[in-house]
Amino acid sequence: MRETSSPEETERLGAELARALRPGEVVLLYGDVGAGKSVFARGLIRALPGGEGRPVRSPTFVFFQHHPTVPPILHADLYRLPPGLDPLDLGLDEWMEEGVTLIEWPNRLEAERYPVRTAVRIEVLPAGRRRVVIERA
């Protein structure tokens, strides 16, 4: 468990995790709206070769954004997924074999189905701080 006091610190935690990721891994990003999931993802993506300085926004309205990093990243946001639509019908499982998949709002999935996964839980604390817990399975 770590605490951060700025978006830059949250990005640095994402960058630290980036060094340990391999193709086929799934990173599940949990937290309330505004907790910092996309900030963490931005730090992770920008830390990878090919991601330096890359614009990284939450893919809330498009569901997926592809980042041609090494390894490649698929950044998914399932917050606005229509009820009844299975994220796997969008091709999410096929991507997972090729690169690293970051999923915001993974409560729409059965996380246990992914044997190589990391859960990142971000909690908002008073005074703009965040508690970040990273669990690798």
N, C-alpha and C positions, 0 to 999 in steps of 0.2 A: 504494500500500500504506500502511495506517495501523495503528497499534497502539492498543489500548484497555486500560485497567487496571480498568474497572468496568462493570457493566451500564449505568449511566447514560451512559458514554461510547459504548458500543456503540449504545444507543438514539439518541444524537445523530447518529451516522453514518447510521442509517436515516432520520432526519429530514432530513439534508442531501440524501440521494438523492430523497426524496419531492418536493422542489421541482422536480426535472428530469423527473418521470414524466408521461406522456400516456396517454390511453385507447388500448388495444391493445397496450401494452407488457407484457412478461412478465419478472418478476424471479425468477431461479433461485437459491435459497439452499442452498449446499453447506456441509457441516461434520458432524463426528461428533455423536453424542448429547451434549447438554449444551454444545455449542460456543457457542450464543448466537443461533441462527437466529431463534427466536421473539422474542428480545429485540430484535434488529435490526428484525424485522417490526413489533413494537409501536411502536418509535420512528418508523418510516415511516408507519404508519397514524395515529398520534396527531398527526403533523405536518400532516396534510391537513385541510381544512375539513370539519367534521362528525366528526372523529376525536378531538378534544380530550377527554382524560379517559376515553376509551372503554376498556372492559376488552378486552384482547387476549390470548388464550391460544392455545397450539398446538392446531390442530384434529386432533390425532392420531387420535382415535377416531371423529370424524364426517367426516373427509376434507376438508370445505370449511366455511369461515365467510365470510359476506358482511358487509362493512362499508359502510354507506351514506355514504361520504365523497365528496369531489369531487376527482378522479374516484372512482367506486366501486371498492372493492377486493374481490377474491376471494382469500382466504388458504387455500391448499391444503397439506395435509401427506400425503404419499404413503407414509410410513414403514410403516404397517400395512395397506397395500393388499393384499388377498388375491392370492396367486400366480395368474397367468392372467387377472386382471381388468385390462383396459386402462383407464387413467384417462380416456381420451377417451370411453369408453362411459358415463361419469358426466356427460357434457355439458361437460367442461372447454373444449373448443375453441369452443363457442357463446358462452361467457362472455367469452372473450378479445377479442372484437370490441367489447364494451360498456365494459369497464373495465380496470383494471390487475390483473394476476394475479401473486400471490406464491406460489411453489411451493417448499416444503421437501421435500427428498429427490427432486430432479428426475431422479436417475439412472434412475427408472422411465419416463422419457419420452425421445423423440428431440429433444433441445434444439435441434438445427439446424433443425428445422421452423419455428421461430419467428423471423422476420426482425428483429423489434424486441425485443431481449432484453438483459437485464443479468445477468451472473453475479456473485454475491457469494459469496466463499469465506472461511469463518471457520475459523481454526486456533487451537487451544488451546495457549498457551505456558506456561512455568513461572510460578509466583507469581500465578495468576489472570488473567494478561494474555491478550489475543486479538490475532491478526494478521488484518486484514480487507483483502481484495483485491477491488476492484470493477472489473469489465470490462464496458464497454458495447459492444454490437455494432450 
